[in-house]
Amino acid sequence: MDNVMKTSKSNSSQDLSSKLGKLFEDELKDIYWAEKALTKAIPKMIRNSSSQELINALRRHLNETEEHVVRAAKVFEMLGRKRRRRNARPWTA
């Protein structure tokens, strides 16, 4: 009986671990692709800005965003995962 309970607990832990791993990977993909989109959008905002203060702030933000993309890519490499987009969330369809 103890072996059955240990196995059951072990399977539950593995299920939870795999679910948490999947959640982490999905959220990382969302972050990565959002940051990638910002690296394309911010330069357009800079071109359309007339305030030098705003332009400077957007340039700083672009530099930070580019670093976020690099860091997220490194996490994917560490996990041995590809940076593929995940399917759209059901409520966005």
PyMOL Python script that loads the backbone (N, CA, C, O; Angstrom):
from pymol import cmd

cmd.read_pdbstr("""\
ATOM      1  N   MET A   1       0.819  -1.189   0.000  1.00  0.00           N
ATOM      2  CA  MET A   1       0.000   0.000   0.000  1.00  0.00           C
ATOM      3  C   MET A   1       0.867   1.259   0.000  1.00  0.00           C
ATOM      4  O   MET A   1       0.565   2.233  -0.688  1.00  0.00           O
ATOM      5  N   ASP A   2       1.953   1.224   0.784  1.00  0.00           N
ATOM      6  CA  ASP A   2       2.832   2.386   0.823  1.00  0.00           C
ATOM      7  C   ASP A   2       3.430   2.674  -0.547  1.00  0.00           C
ATOM      8  O   ASP A   2       3.544   3.835  -0.941  1.00  0.00           O
ATOM      9  N   ASN A   3       3.818   1.618  -1.283  1.00  0.00           N
ATOM     10  CA  ASN A   3       4.374   1.821  -2.617  1.00  0.00           C
ATOM     11  C   ASN A   3       3.363   2.466  -3.559  1.00  0.00           C
ATOM     12  O   ASN A   3       3.723   3.306  -4.384  1.00  0.00           O
ATOM     13  N   VAL A   4       2.102   2.071  -3.434  1.00  0.00           N
ATOM     14  CA  VAL A   4       1.056   2.641  -4.280  1.00  0.00           C
ATOM     15  C   VAL A   4       0.903   4.126  -3.973  1.00  0.00           C
ATOM     16  O   VAL A   4       0.779   4.941  -4.887  1.00  0.00           O
ATOM     17  N   MET A   5       0.911   4.475  -2.700  1.00  0.00           N
ATOM     18  CA  MET A   5       0.770   5.876  -2.318  1.00  0.00           C
ATOM     19  C   MET A   5       1.980   6.680  -2.768  1.00  0.00           C
ATOM     20  O   MET A   5       1.833   7.802  -3.253  1.00  0.00           O
ATOM     21  N   LYS A   6       3.182   6.113  -2.610  1.00  0.00           N
ATOM     22  CA  LYS A   6       4.391   6.818  -3.045  1.00  0.00           C
ATOM     23  C   LYS A   6       4.369   7.036  -4.552  1.00  0.00           C
ATOM     24  O   LYS A   6       4.716   8.114  -5.036  1.00  0.00           O
ATOM     25  N   THR A   7       3.961   6.007  -5.290  1.00  0.00           N
ATOM     26  CA  THR A   7       3.890   6.125  -6.741  1.00  0.00           C
ATOM     27  C   THR A   7       2.865   7.171  -7.134  1.00  0.00           C
ATOM     28  O   THR A   7       3.101   7.970  -8.040  1.00  0.00           O
ATOM     29  N   SER A   8       1.735   7.167  -6.460  1.00  0.00           N
ATOM     30  CA  SER A   8       0.684   8.135  -6.750  1.00  0.00           C
ATOM     31  C   SER A   8       1.168   9.554  -6.483  1.00  0.00           C
ATOM     32  O   SER A   8       0.928  10.461  -7.280  1.00  0.00           O
ATOM     33  N   LYS A   9       1.855   9.741  -5.348  1.00  0.00           N
ATOM     34  CA  LYS A   9       2.397  11.060  -5.020  1.00  0.00           C
ATOM     35  C   LYS A   9       3.466  11.462  -6.028  1.00  0.00           C
ATOM     36  O   LYS A   9       3.543  12.619  -6.441  1.00  0.00           O
ATOM     37  N   SER A  10       4.284  10.499  -6.414  1.00  0.00           N
ATOM     38  CA  SER A  10       5.332  10.770  -7.390  1.00  0.00           C
ATOM     39  C   SER A  10       4.726  11.197  -8.728  1.00  0.00           C
ATOM     40  O   SER A  10       5.197  12.149  -9.350  1.00  0.00           O
ATOM     41  N   ASN A  11       3.684  10.492  -9.166  1.00  0.00           N
ATOM     42  CA  ASN A  11       3.011  10.845 -10.418  1.00  0.00           C
ATOM     43  C   ASN A  11       2.368  12.222 -10.319  1.00  0.00           C
ATOM     44  O   ASN A  11       2.395  12.992 -11.279  1.00  0.00           O
ATOM     45  N   SER A  12       1.786  12.537  -9.155  1.00  0.00           N
ATOM     46  CA  SER A  12       1.175  13.851  -8.960  1.00  0.00           C
ATOM     47  C   SER A  12       2.235  14.937  -9.037  1.00  0.00           C
ATOM     48  O   SER A  12       2.011  15.985  -9.641  1.00  0.00           O
ATOM     49  N   SER A  13       3.367  14.695  -8.438  1.00  0.00           N
ATOM     50  CA  SER A  13       4.458  15.666  -8.478  1.00  0.00           C
ATOM     51  C   SER A  13       4.960  15.851  -9.895  1.00  0.00           C
ATOM     52  O   SER A  13       5.246  16.972 -10.315  1.00  0.00           O
ATOM     53  N   GLN A  14       5.067  14.760 -10.633  1.00  0.00           N
ATOM     54  CA  GLN A  14       5.522  14.854 -12.014  1.00  0.00           C
ATOM     55  C   GLN A  14       4.509  15.603 -12.871  1.00  0.00           C
ATOM     56  O   GLN A  14       4.887  16.408 -13.723  1.00  0.00           O
ATOM     57  N   ASP A  15       3.219  15.342 -12.646  1.00  0.00           N
ATOM     58  CA  ASP A  15       2.177  16.053 -13.389  1.00  0.00           C
ATOM     59  C   ASP A  15       2.247  17.545 -13.098  1.00  0.00           C
ATOM     60  O   ASP A  15       2.194  18.369 -14.011  1.00  0.00           O
ATOM     61  N   LEU A  16       2.368  17.883 -11.822  1.00  0.00           N
ATOM     62  CA  LEU A  16       2.450  19.289 -11.437  1.00  0.00           C
ATOM     63  C   LEU A  16       3.700  19.928 -12.011  1.00  0.00           C
ATOM     64  O   LEU A  16       3.656  21.050 -12.515  1.00  0.00           O
ATOM     65  N   SER A  17       4.806  19.219 -11.935  1.00  0.00           N
ATOM     66  CA  SER A  17       6.060  19.736 -12.457  1.00  0.00           C
ATOM     67  C   SER A  17       5.959  19.977 -13.956  1.00  0.00           C
ATOM     68  O   SER A  17       6.403  21.015 -14.447  1.00  0.00           O
ATOM     69  N   SER A  18       5.377  19.029 -14.687  1.00  0.00           N
ATOM     70  CA  SER A  18       5.266  19.203 -16.135  1.00  0.00           C
ATOM     71  C   SER A  18       4.282  20.326 -16.475  1.00  0.00           C
ATOM     72  O   SER A  18       4.485  21.052 -17.449  1.00  0.00           O
ATOM     73  N   LYS A  19       3.230  20.470 -15.687  1.00  0.00           N
ATOM     74  CA  LYS A  19       2.274  21.554 -15.925  1.00  0.00           C
ATOM     75  C   LYS A  19       2.920  22.907 -15.644  1.00  0.00           C
ATOM     76  O   LYS A  19       2.715  23.865 -16.390  1.00  0.00           O
ATOM     77  N   LEU A  20       3.688  22.983 -14.581  1.00  0.00           N
ATOM     78  CA  LEU A  20       4.379  24.233 -14.263  1.00  0.00           C
ATOM     79  C   LEU A  20       5.429  24.553 -15.322  1.00  0.00           C
ATOM     80  O   LEU A  20       5.606  25.711 -15.702  1.00  0.00           O
ATOM     81  N   GLY A  21       6.121  23.525 -15.795  1.00  0.00           N
ATOM     82  CA  GLY A  21       7.107  23.717 -16.850  1.00  0.00           C
ATOM     83  C   GLY A  21       6.457  24.224 -18.127  1.00  0.00           C
ATOM     84  O   GLY A  21       6.994  25.111 -18.791  1.00  0.00           O
ATOM     85  N   LYS A  22       5.310  23.669 -18.470  1.00  0.00           N
ATOM     86  CA  LYS A  22       4.569  24.095 -19.666  1.00  0.00           C
ATOM     87  C   LYS A  22       4.088  25.534 -19.496  1.00  0.00           C
ATOM     88  O   LYS A  22       4.177  26.339 -20.423  1.00  0.00           O
ATOM     89  N   LEU A  23       3.581  25.852 -18.307  1.00  0.00           N
ATOM     90  CA  LEU A  23       3.130  27.219 -18.038  1.00  0.00           C
ATOM     91  C   LEU A  23       4.298  28.196 -18.160  1.00  0.00           C
ATOM     92  O   LEU A  23       4.161  29.254 -18.773  1.00  0.00           O
ATOM     93  N   PHE A  24       5.440  27.845 -17.580  1.00  0.00           N
ATOM     94  CA  PHE A  24       6.624  28.696 -17.659  1.00  0.00           C
ATOM     95  C   PHE A  24       7.025  28.927 -19.110  1.00  0.00           C
ATOM     96  O   PHE A  24       7.288  30.057 -19.520  1.00  0.00           O
ATOM     97  N   GLU A  25       7.069  27.845 -19.881  1.00  0.00           N
ATOM     98  CA  GLU A  25       7.465  27.959 -21.287  1.00  0.00           C
ATOM     99  C   GLU A  25       6.475  28.811 -22.075  1.00  0.00           C
ATOM    100  O   GLU A  25       6.885  29.636 -22.892  1.00  0.00           O
ATOM    101  N   ASP A  26       5.179  28.623 -21.842  1.00  0.00           N
ATOM    102  CA  ASP A  26       4.169  29.424 -22.533  1.00  0.00           C
ATOM    103  C   ASP A  26       4.297  30.897 -22.183  1.00  0.00           C
ATOM    104  O   ASP A  26       4.218  31.754 -23.063  1.00  0.00           O
ATOM    105  N   GLU A  27       4.493  31.193 -20.919  1.00  0.00           N
ATOM    106  CA  GLU A  27       4.632  32.590 -20.504  1.00  0.00           C
ATOM    107  C   GLU A  27       5.916  33.200 -21.062  1.00  0.00           C
ATOM    108  O   GLU A  27       5.930  34.366 -21.457  1.00  0.00           O
ATOM    109  N   LEU A  28       6.977  32.426 -21.096  1.00  0.00           N
ATOM    110  CA  LEU A  28       8.243  32.906 -21.661  1.00  0.00           C
ATOM    111  C   LEU A  28       8.070  33.228 -23.147  1.00  0.00           C
ATOM    112  O   LEU A  28       8.594  34.231 -23.633  1.00  0.00           O
ATOM    113  N   LYS A  29       7.341  32.381 -23.859  1.00  0.00           N
ATOM    114  CA  LYS A  29       7.071  32.647 -25.278  1.00  0.00           C
ATOM    115  C   LYS A  29       6.289  33.948 -25.432  1.00  0.00           C
ATOM    116  O   LYS A  29       6.599  34.766 -26.297  1.00  0.00           O
ATOM    117  N   ASP A  30       5.273  34.134 -24.587  1.00  0.00           N
ATOM    118  CA  ASP A  30       4.492  35.371 -24.658  1.00  0.00           C
ATOM    119  C   ASP A  30       5.379  36.591 -24.428  1.00  0.00           C
ATOM    120  O   ASP A  30       5.287  37.580 -25.154  1.00  0.00           O
ATOM    121  N   ILE A  31       6.228  36.514 -23.426  1.00  0.00           N
ATOM    122  CA  ILE A  31       7.128  37.624 -23.111  1.00  0.00           C
ATOM    123  C   ILE A  31       8.079  37.878 -24.276  1.00  0.00           C
ATOM    124  O   ILE A  31       8.262  39.016 -24.706  1.00  0.00           O
ATOM    125  N   TYR A  32       8.678  36.810 -24.776  1.00  0.00           N
ATOM    126  CA  TYR A  32       9.642  36.938 -25.871  1.00  0.00           C
ATOM    127  C   TYR A  32       9.012  37.621 -27.081  1.00  0.00           C
ATOM    128  O   TYR A  32       9.576  38.574 -27.618  1.00  0.00           O
ATOM    129  N   TRP A  33       7.852  37.140 -27.509  1.00  0.00           N
ATOM    130  CA  TRP A  33       7.240  37.695 -28.716  1.00  0.00           C
ATOM    131  C   TRP A  33       6.688  39.097 -28.485  1.00  0.00           C
ATOM    132  O   TRP A  33       6.653  39.901 -29.417  1.00  0.00           O
ATOM    133  N   ALA A  34       6.256  39.408 -27.267  1.00  0.00           N
ATOM    134  CA  ALA A  34       5.826  40.778 -26.967  1.00  0.00           C
ATOM    135  C   ALA A  34       7.012  41.730 -27.047  1.00  0.00           C
ATOM    136  O   ALA A  34       6.903  42.820 -27.608  1.00  0.00           O
ATOM    137  N   GLU A  35       8.137  41.318 -26.489  1.00  0.00           N
ATOM    138  CA  GLU A  35       9.338  42.152 -26.533  1.00  0.00           C
ATOM    139  C   GLU A  35       9.830  42.316 -27.977  1.00  0.00           C
ATOM    140  O   GLU A  35      10.254  43.401 -28.375  1.00  0.00           O
ATOM    141  N   LYS A  36       9.768  41.231 -28.754  1.00  0.00           N
ATOM    142  CA  LYS A  36      10.158  41.317 -30.169  1.00  0.00           C
ATOM    143  C   LYS A  36       9.269  42.312 -30.911  1.00  0.00           C
ATOM    144  O   LYS A  36       9.759  43.093 -31.727  1.00  0.00           O
ATOM    145  N   ALA A  37       7.974  42.290 -30.636  1.00  0.00           N
ATOM    146  CA  ALA A  37       7.054  43.223 -31.277  1.00  0.00           C
ATOM    147  C   ALA A  37       7.400  44.666 -30.897  1.00  0.00           C
ATOM    148  O   ALA A  37       7.329  45.569 -31.730  1.00  0.00           O
ATOM    149  N   LEU A  38       7.772  44.870 -29.640  1.00  0.00           N
ATOM    150  CA  LEU A  38       8.150  46.216 -29.199  1.00  0.00           C
ATOM    151  C   LEU A  38       9.398  46.719 -29.916  1.00  0.00           C
ATOM    152  O   LEU A  38       9.516  47.912 -30.195  1.00  0.00           O
ATOM    153  N   THR A  39      10.332  45.811 -30.217  1.00  0.00           N
ATOM    154  CA  THR A  39      11.549  46.252 -30.914  1.00  0.00           C
ATOM    155  C   THR A  39      11.232  46.750 -32.319  1.00  0.00           C
ATOM    156  O   THR A  39      12.034  47.470 -32.913  1.00  0.00           O
ATOM    157  N   LYS A  40      10.080  46.378 -32.855  1.00  0.00           N
ATOM    158  CA  LYS A  40       9.654  46.878 -34.158  1.00  0.00           C
ATOM    159  C   LYS A  40       8.781  48.120 -34.022  1.00  0.00           C
ATOM    160  O   LYS A  40       8.810  49.001 -34.881  1.00  0.00           O
ATOM    161  N   ALA A  41       8.009  48.190 -32.944  1.00  0.00           N
ATOM    162  CA  ALA A  41       7.075  49.304 -32.767  1.00  0.00           C
ATOM    163  C   ALA A  41       7.760  50.570 -32.245  1.00  0.00           C
ATOM    164  O   ALA A  41       7.428  51.676 -32.672  1.00  0.00           O
ATOM    165  N   ILE A  42       8.699  50.413 -31.338  1.00  0.00           N
ATOM    166  CA  ILE A  42       9.324  51.588 -30.719  1.00  0.00           C
ATOM    167  C   ILE A  42      10.052  52.466 -31.739  1.00  0.00           C
ATOM    168  O   ILE A  42       9.913  53.687 -31.674  1.00  0.00           O
ATOM    169  N   PRO A  43      10.815  51.909 -32.671  1.00  0.00           N
ATOM    170  CA  PRO A  43      11.448  52.784 -33.671  1.00  0.00           C
ATOM    171  C   PRO A  43      10.435  53.620 -34.464  1.00  0.00           C
ATOM    172  O   PRO A  43      10.722  54.761 -34.827  1.00  0.00           O
ATOM    173  N   LYS A  44       9.259  53.058 -34.729  1.00  0.00           N
ATOM    174  CA  LYS A  44       8.213  53.818 -35.421  1.00  0.00           C
ATOM    175  C   LYS A  44       7.731  54.972 -34.541  1.00  0.00           C
ATOM    176  O   LYS A  44       7.478  56.075 -35.026  1.00  0.00           O
ATOM    177  N   MET A  45       7.609  54.698 -33.240  1.00  0.00           N
ATOM    178  CA  MET A  45       7.201  55.752 -32.311  1.00  0.00           C
ATOM    179  C   MET A  45       8.250  56.859 -32.264  1.00  0.00           C
ATOM    180  O   MET A  45       7.917  58.043 -32.201  1.00  0.00           O
ATOM    181  N   ILE A  46       9.518  56.459 -32.297  1.00  0.00           N
ATOM    182  CA  ILE A  46      10.607  57.448 -32.275  1.00  0.00           C
ATOM    183  C   ILE A  46      10.521  58.343 -33.510  1.00  0.00           C
ATOM    184  O   ILE A  46      10.632  59.565 -33.409  1.00  0.00           O
ATOM    185  N   ARG A  47      10.323  57.727 -34.675  1.00  0.00           N
ATOM    186  CA  ARG A  47      10.239  58.500 -35.928  1.00  0.00           C
ATOM    187  C   ARG A  47       9.066  59.478 -35.918  1.00  0.00           C
ATOM    188  O   ARG A  47       9.147  60.550 -36.518  1.00  0.00           O
ATOM    189  N   ASN A  48       7.990  59.118 -35.248  1.00  0.00           N
ATOM    190  CA  ASN A  48       6.789  59.957 -35.245  1.00  0.00           C
ATOM    191  C   ASN A  48       6.712  60.908 -34.050  1.00  0.00           C
ATOM    192  O   ASN A  48       5.719  61.616 -33.886  1.00  0.00           O
ATOM    193  N   SER A  49       7.743  60.928 -33.227  1.00  0.00           N
ATOM    194  CA  SER A  49       7.738  61.795 -32.044  1.00  0.00           C
ATOM    195  C   SER A  49       8.375  63.135 -32.368  1.00  0.00           C
ATOM    196  O   SER A  49       9.340  63.221 -33.127  1.00  0.00           O
ATOM    197  N   SER A  50       7.816  64.166 -31.780  1.00  0.00           N
ATOM    198  CA  SER A  50       8.383  65.505 -31.980  1.00  0.00           C
ATOM    199  C   SER A  50       9.111  66.004 -30.733  1.00  0.00           C
ATOM    200  O   SER A  50       9.933  66.915 -30.821  1.00  0.00           O
ATOM    201  N   SER A  51       8.821  65.425 -29.594  1.00  0.00           N
ATOM    202  CA  SER A  51       9.448  65.828 -28.337  1.00  0.00           C
ATOM    203  C   SER A  51      10.790  65.117 -28.163  1.00  0.00           C
ATOM    204  O   SER A  51      10.862  63.889 -28.195  1.00  0.00           O
ATOM    205  N   GLN A  52      11.834  65.893 -27.982  1.00  0.00           N
ATOM    206  CA  GLN A  52      13.162  65.295 -27.786  1.00  0.00           C
ATOM    207  C   GLN A  52      13.202  64.464 -26.506  1.00  0.00           C
ATOM    208  O   GLN A  52      13.875  63.434 -26.449  1.00  0.00           O
ATOM    209  N   GLU A  53      12.488  64.908 -25.492  1.00  0.00           N
ATOM    210  CA  GLU A  53      12.432  64.168 -24.220  1.00  0.00           C
ATOM    211  C   GLU A  53      11.797  62.789 -24.437  1.00  0.00           C
ATOM    212  O   GLU A  53      12.282  61.782 -23.921  1.00  0.00           O
ATOM    213  N   LEU A  54      10.716  62.762 -25.201  1.00  0.00           N
ATOM    214  CA  LEU A  54      10.048  61.496 -25.515  1.00  0.00           C
ATOM    215  C   LEU A  54      10.945  60.601 -26.363  1.00  0.00           C
ATOM    216  O   LEU A  54      11.029  59.396 -26.127  1.00  0.00           O
ATOM    217  N   ILE A  55      11.612  61.190 -27.345  1.00  0.00           N
ATOM    218  CA  ILE A  55      12.527  60.420 -28.201  1.00  0.00           C
ATOM    219  C   ILE A  55      13.628  59.775 -27.365  1.00  0.00           C
ATOM    220  O   ILE A  55      13.951  58.604 -27.563  1.00  0.00           O
ATOM    221  N   ASN A  56      14.199  60.525 -26.440  1.00  0.00           N
ATOM    222  CA  ASN A  56      15.255  59.979 -25.574  1.00  0.00           C
ATOM    223  C   ASN A  56      14.727  58.850 -24.704  1.00  0.00           C
ATOM    224  O   ASN A  56      15.394  57.830 -24.529  1.00  0.00           O
ATOM    225  N   ALA A  57      13.529  59.034 -24.159  1.00  0.00           N
ATOM    226  CA  ALA A  57      12.925  57.994 -23.314  1.00  0.00           C
ATOM    227  C   ALA A  57      12.650  56.732 -24.137  1.00  0.00           C
ATOM    228  O   ALA A  57      12.901  55.621 -23.670  1.00  0.00           O
ATOM    229  N   LEU A  58      12.142  56.899 -25.345  1.00  0.00           N
ATOM    230  CA  LEU A  58      11.865  55.746 -26.204  1.00  0.00           C
ATOM    231  C   LEU A  58      13.149  55.030 -26.615  1.00  0.00           C
ATOM    232  O   LEU A  58      13.170  53.803 -26.710  1.00  0.00           O
ATOM    233  N   ARG A  59      14.202  55.775 -26.856  1.00  0.00           N
ATOM    234  CA  ARG A  59      15.489  55.137 -27.197  1.00  0.00           C
ATOM    235  C   ARG A  59      16.006  54.305 -26.025  1.00  0.00           C
ATOM    236  O   ARG A  59      16.499  53.193 -26.215  1.00  0.00           O
ATOM    237  N   ARG A  60      15.892  54.850 -24.812  1.00  0.00           N
ATOM    238  CA  ARG A  60      16.307  54.082 -23.633  1.00  0.00           C
ATOM    239  C   ARG A  60      15.451  52.825 -23.493  1.00  0.00           C
ATOM    240  O   ARG A  60      15.954  51.741 -23.198  1.00  0.00           O
ATOM    241  N   HIS A  61      14.162  52.995 -23.708  1.00  0.00           N
ATOM    242  CA  HIS A  61      13.248  51.855 -23.603  1.00  0.00           C
ATOM    243  C   HIS A  61      13.564  50.807 -24.666  1.00  0.00           C
ATOM    244  O   HIS A  61      13.499  49.609 -24.391  1.00  0.00           O
ATOM    245  N   LEU A  62      13.902  51.241 -25.863  1.00  0.00           N
ATOM    246  CA  LEU A  62      14.268  50.309 -26.932  1.00  0.00           C
ATOM    247  C   LEU A  62      15.516  49.518 -26.544  1.00  0.00           C
ATOM    248  O   LEU A  62      15.574  48.307 -26.757  1.00  0.00           O
ATOM    249  N   ASN A  63      16.509  50.194 -25.979  1.00  0.00           N
ATOM    250  CA  ASN A  63      17.720  49.484 -25.542  1.00  0.00           C
ATOM    251  C   ASN A  63      17.398  48.437 -24.489  1.00  0.00           C
ATOM    252  O   ASN A  63      17.918  47.322 -24.541  1.00  0.00           O
ATOM    253  N   GLU A  64      16.546  48.787 -23.533  1.00  0.00           N
ATOM    254  CA  GLU A  64      16.155  47.827 -22.494  1.00  0.00           C
ATOM    255  C   GLU A  64      15.378  46.658 -23.090  1.00  0.00           C
ATOM    256  O   GLU A  64      15.584  45.506 -22.711  1.00  0.00           O
ATOM    257  N   THR A  65      14.497  46.963 -24.011  1.00  0.00           N
ATOM    258  CA  THR A  65      13.679  45.931 -24.649  1.00  0.00           C
ATOM    259  C   THR A  65      14.545  44.965 -25.449  1.00  0.00           C
ATOM    260  O   THR A  65      14.322  43.755 -25.414  1.00  0.00           O
ATOM    261  N   GLU A  66      15.519  45.490 -26.159  1.00  0.00           N
ATOM    262  CA  GLU A  66      16.439  44.620 -26.910  1.00  0.00           C
ATOM    263  C   GLU A  66      17.199  43.696 -25.974  1.00  0.00           C
ATOM    264  O   GLU A  66      17.455  42.542 -26.317  1.00  0.00           O
ATOM    265  N   GLU A  67      17.563  44.188 -24.797  1.00  0.00           N
ATOM    266  CA  GLU A  67      18.245  43.343 -23.808  1.00  0.00           C
ATOM    267  C   GLU A  67      17.299  42.261 -23.281  1.00  0.00           C
ATOM    268  O   GLU A  67      17.730  41.137 -23.027  1.00  0.00           O
ATOM    269  N   HIS A  68      16.026  42.590 -23.118  1.00  0.00           N
ATOM    270  CA  HIS A  68      15.042  41.588 -22.674  1.00  0.00           C
ATOM    271  C   HIS A  68      14.928  40.459 -23.692  1.00  0.00           C
ATOM    272  O   HIS A  68      14.817  39.290 -23.324  1.00  0.00           O
ATOM    273  N   VAL A  69      14.957  40.818 -24.972  1.00  0.00           N
ATOM    274  CA  VAL A  69      14.881  39.803 -26.034  1.00  0.00           C
ATOM    275  C   VAL A  69      16.091  38.874 -25.946  1.00  0.00           C
ATOM    276  O   VAL A  69      15.949  37.656 -26.054  1.00  0.00           O
ATOM    277  N   VAL A  70      17.263  39.439 -25.753  1.00  0.00           N
ATOM    278  CA  VAL A  70      18.486  38.636 -25.654  1.00  0.00           C
ATOM    279  C   VAL A  70      18.414  37.705 -24.442  1.00  0.00           C
ATOM    280  O   VAL A  70      18.763  36.528 -24.537  1.00  0.00           O
ATOM    281  N   ARG A  71      17.966  38.227 -23.321  1.00  0.00           N
ATOM    282  CA  ARG A  71      17.868  37.404 -22.102  1.00  0.00           C
ATOM    283  C   ARG A  71      16.864  36.275 -22.263  1.00  0.00           C
ATOM    284  O   ARG A  71      17.132  35.140 -21.869  1.00  0.00           O
ATOM    285  N   ALA A  72      15.713  36.581 -22.837  1.00  0.00           N
ATOM    286  CA  ALA A  72      14.704  35.536 -23.044  1.00  0.00           C
ATOM    287  C   ALA A  72      15.239  34.468 -23.995  1.00  0.00           C
ATOM    288  O   ALA A  72      14.999  33.278 -23.789  1.00  0.00           O
ATOM    289  N   ALA A  73      15.960  34.885 -25.035  1.00  0.00           N
ATOM    290  CA  ALA A  73      16.547  33.924 -25.975  1.00  0.00           C
ATOM    291  C   ALA A  73      17.541  33.009 -25.258  1.00  0.00           C
ATOM    292  O   ALA A  73      17.609  31.815 -25.547  1.00  0.00           O
ATOM    293  N   LYS A  74      18.303  33.565 -24.334  1.00  0.00           N
ATOM    294  CA  LYS A  74      19.254  32.756 -23.564  1.00  0.00           C
ATOM    295  C   LYS A  74      18.529  31.718 -22.712  1.00  0.00           C
ATOM    296  O   LYS A  74      18.999  30.589 -22.572  1.00  0.00           O
ATOM    297  N   VAL A  75      17.384  32.098 -22.142  1.00  0.00           N
ATOM    298  CA  VAL A  75      16.613  31.145 -21.342  1.00  0.00           C
ATOM    299  C   VAL A  75      16.130  30.009 -22.223  1.00  0.00           C
ATOM    300  O   VAL A  75      16.199  28.845 -21.826  1.00  0.00           O
ATOM    301  N   PHE A  76      15.642  30.330 -23.414  1.00  0.00           N
ATOM    302  CA  PHE A  76      15.231  29.277 -24.340  1.00  0.00           C
ATOM    303  C   PHE A  76      16.399  28.334 -24.638  1.00  0.00           C
ATOM    304  O   PHE A  76      16.225  27.115 -24.652  1.00  0.00           O
ATOM    305  N   GLU A  77      17.568  28.886 -24.874  1.00  0.00           N
ATOM    306  CA  GLU A  77      18.745  28.066 -25.148  1.00  0.00           C
ATOM    307  C   GLU A  77      19.071  27.177 -23.949  1.00  0.00           C
ATOM    308  O   GLU A  77      19.376  25.995 -24.113  1.00  0.00           O
ATOM    309  N   MET A  78      19.006  27.743 -22.752  1.00  0.00           N
ATOM    310  CA  MET A  78      19.306  26.967 -21.542  1.00  0.00           C
ATOM    311  C   MET A  78      18.326  25.810 -21.371  1.00  0.00           C
ATOM    312  O   MET A  78      18.701  24.736 -20.901  1.00  0.00           O
ATOM    313  N   LEU A  79      17.065  26.036 -21.757  1.00  0.00           N
ATOM    314  CA  LEU A  79      16.038  25.001 -21.641  1.00  0.00           C
ATOM    315  C   LEU A  79      16.061  24.022 -22.810  1.00  0.00           C
ATOM    316  O   LEU A  79      15.404  22.982 -22.777  1.00  0.00           O
ATOM    317  N   GLY A  80      16.828  24.369 -23.845  1.00  0.00           N
ATOM    318  CA  GLY A  80      16.857  23.522 -25.032  1.00  0.00           C
ATOM    319  C   GLY A  80      15.561  23.587 -25.814  1.00  0.00           C
ATOM    320  O   GLY A  80      15.166  22.615 -26.457  1.00  0.00           O
ATOM    321  N   ARG A  81      14.899  24.734 -25.760  1.00  0.00           N
ATOM    322  CA  ARG A  81      13.611  24.914 -26.436  1.00  0.00           C
ATOM    323  C   ARG A  81      13.743  25.898 -27.589  1.00  0.00           C
ATOM    324  O   ARG A  81      14.658  26.720 -27.625  1.00  0.00           O
ATOM    325  N   LYS A  82      12.812  25.796 -28.527  1.00  0.00           N
ATOM    326  CA  LYS A  82      12.782  26.724 -29.661  1.00  0.00           C
ATOM    327  C   LYS A  82      11.876  27.896 -29.319  1.00  0.00           C
ATOM    328  O   LYS A  82      10.958  27.784 -28.506  1.00  0.00           O
ATOM    329  N   ARG A  83      12.158  29.019 -29.957  1.00  0.00           N
ATOM    330  CA  ARG A  83      11.391  30.237 -29.685  1.00  0.00           C
ATOM    331  C   ARG A  83      10.217  30.361 -30.652  1.00  0.00           C
ATOM    332  O   ARG A  83      10.001  31.419 -31.244  1.00  0.00           O
ATOM    333  N   ARG A  84       9.478  29.302 -30.804  1.00  0.00           N
ATOM    334  CA  ARG A  84       8.321  29.346 -31.699  1.00  0.00           C
ATOM    335  C   ARG A  84       7.168  30.061 -31.012  1.00  0.00           C
ATOM    336  O   ARG A  84       6.999  29.996 -29.795  1.00  0.00           O
ATOM    337  N   ARG A  85       6.383  30.745 -31.835  1.00  0.00           N
ATOM    338  CA  ARG A  85       5.172  31.360 -31.284  1.00  0.00           C
ATOM    339  C   ARG A  85       4.223  30.268 -30.859  1.00  0.00           C
ATOM    340  O   ARG A  85       4.119  29.227 -31.507  1.00  0.00           O
ATOM    341  N   ARG A  86       3.539  30.513 -29.780  1.00  0.00           N
ATOM    342  CA  ARG A  86       2.526  29.538 -29.399  1.00  0.00           C
ATOM    343  C   ARG A  86       1.200  29.960 -30.002  1.00  0.00           C
ATOM    344  O   ARG A  86       1.046  31.098 -30.445  1.00  0.00           O
ATOM    345  N   ASN A  87       0.253  29.053 -30.018  1.00  0.00           N
ATOM    346  CA  ASN A  87      -1.052  29.347 -30.600  1.00  0.00           C
ATOM    347  C   ASN A  87      -1.712  30.484 -29.842  1.00  0.00           C
ATOM    348  O   ASN A  87      -1.456  30.693 -28.656  1.00  0.00           O
ATOM    349  N   ALA A  88      -2.552  31.204 -30.536  1.00  0.00           N
ATOM    350  CA  ALA A  88      -3.259  32.313 -29.902  1.00  0.00           C
ATOM    351  C   ALA A  88      -4.137  31.792 -28.759  1.00  0.00           C
ATOM    352  O   ALA A  88      -4.642  30.670 -28.796  1.00  0.00           O
ATOM    353  N   ARG A  89      -4.294  32.617 -27.780  1.00  0.00           N
ATOM    354  CA  ARG A  89      -5.163  32.241 -26.655  1.00  0.00           C
ATOM    355  C   ARG A  89      -6.596  32.137 -27.178  1.00  0.00           C
ATOM    356  O   ARG A  89      -6.971  32.864 -28.098  1.00  0.00           O
ATOM    357  N   PRO A  90      -7.394  31.244 -26.603  1.00  0.00           N
ATOM    358  CA  PRO A  90      -8.760  31.019 -27.105  1.00  0.00           C
ATOM    359  C   PRO A  90      -9.618  32.290 -27.109  1.00  0.00           C
ATOM    360  O   PRO A  90     -10.456  32.456 -27.995  1.00  0.00           O
ATOM    361  N   TRP A  91      -9.427  33.174 -26.152  1.00  0.00           N
ATOM    362  CA  TRP A  91     -10.276  34.354 -26.069  1.00  0.00           C
ATOM    363  C   TRP A  91      -9.882  35.444 -27.059  1.00  0.00           C
ATOM    364  O   TRP A  91     -10.573  36.458 -27.160  1.00  0.00           O
ATOM    365  N   THR A  92      -8.770  35.251 -27.802  1.00  0.00           N
ATOM    366  CA  THR A  92      -8.377  36.241 -28.788  1.00  0.00           C
ATOM    367  C   THR A  92      -8.854  35.900 -30.189  1.00  0.00           C
ATOM    368  O   THR A  92      -8.664  36.684 -31.119  1.00  0.00           O
ATOM    369  N   ALA A  93      -9.467  34.746 -30.346  1.00  0.00           N
ATOM    370  CA  ALA A  93      -9.907  34.307 -31.674  1.00  0.00           C
ATOM    371  C   ALA A  93     -11.179  35.006 -32.105  1.00  0.00           C
ATOM    372  O   ALA A  93     -11.683  34.752 -33.198  1.00  0.00           O
TER     373      ALA A  93
END
""", "prot")
cmd.dss("prot")
cmd.show_as("cartoon", "prot")
cmd.util.cbc("prot")
cmd.orient("prot")
